[in-house]
Amino acid sequence: MLKNLIPKIFYDHLGDGLEFFVEGLGFEVLYQDAVMAVVARDGAKAYLVESPEYAAKDRPELSIDTDDVDALFHEMSARAPHFLHPNSNRVASKPWGSREFAMLDKTTVCVNFREWPEAGNHT
């Protein structure tokens, strides 16, 4: 019954969110007005909202599952190497079983890209 969980991410300036999600992560703008944008890529979607009050209260960390973390890393590191998270700037295996890397914008919004092993393949 449930399909998607769509986060709302607050920014002091909408342009900072658009720079990160569109220019850095390759999302497409589906809708934009003066204070909000809806961005999407493949099955992932987010609402970017300009609100200095709420941006000051929360800098989220989001995770997006992928079926090809290596290809995504090569694309993102070529497109926007300045957004690679300093503590997760390469694909690495994590103790919980996934392989992942992360991107971090100048406002400290973090997006982790994560690939889980196929069922029955827990190495």
N, C-alpha and C positions, 0 to 999 in steps of 0.2 A: 504494500500500500504506500509506504514512504518512498519517495524518489530521490530527493536531493536535500542536503543541508546547505543553505546559502548564507555565508557570513556577511555581516555589515561591518565595514572597516572605516573608521573615522580618521580624517586627516585635517590638519590646520588649513592646508591648501589642497584642493582637489587635484591640482596639477601634479603634486608629489605622488599621489596614488596612481594617476594615469601614467606618469613616467615609469614607475616601477612595474605595474601590471601590463601595460601595453608595450612600451618600448623595451623593458627589461625581460618580461616573462612571455611576451608574444600573445597576450590576450587581445581580443577584439572588443571594441566599444559597441554594445547593442543599443544603448540609450545614454544620453547625456543632457543635463540641463545645467544651470548655474551652480548647483550645490550637490548634485548626485550623478553618478554614472553606474551603469550596469555593464560589467565586463565578463567575457566568457572565452574559454578555450576548451575545445573538445567537450567533455562532460562537466568541467569545472566552471563555476560562476561565482561572482562576488558583487556586492553593492559597495561602491566607494562613496562616502558621504563627507562633505566638508562641514566640520563642526569643531572649532578649536576647543570648545568646552569638553566634549567627549574624547577628542584626540588626546588631551592632556591626562585623561583618566585611564586610558587603555591602549597598549601597543600589543596587538595580538600575535600569537604564533599559530600558524595554520599548517596543516599537512595535506598533501595531495598524493593519493596513491597513483602509481603508474605501472604499466606493464613493460617499460623499457627505460629504466633509470639511466643507463649508460648513454643512450641516444639523446635523452633529454639533457643530461649534463653537458654533452658535447655542444648541443645547440645553445644552451644558456650561457656556458662559459665563453663561447665565441661571440654571442650577441651582446652580453652585458657582464664582462668579467668583474667590473667594479661593484656589482651587486652580490657576488659570491660571499657567503657568510665566512668571516675569518676563522671560525672554529669548525666549519663544516664545508670546506671549499673543494672537496673531492668526494667521489663516491666511496663510501666506507660501509663495511658490515657492522651492524650494531648488535649488542648482546641479546636484544629481544627478537632477533631473527631477520630484520629487514636490512636492505642496502639503501643508503640515502645520502643526500647532500642538501644544502640549504642556501637560500638567497635572502639577503637582508637589505631593506631600503634605508635611506638616510634618516628616517624617523623611527627606526628599529622595528618595523613590521617584518616578521620572519615567515618565510614559506619553505617548509620542508617538502622535498620530493622523495617519495618512498616506494620501493618495490619489495613486495613480499615474495618469499619462495613459493613455487607451485605446490599444491597440495601433495603431500607425500615426499617432498623434496626439502627437508629441513636440514641443510648443511651448515 
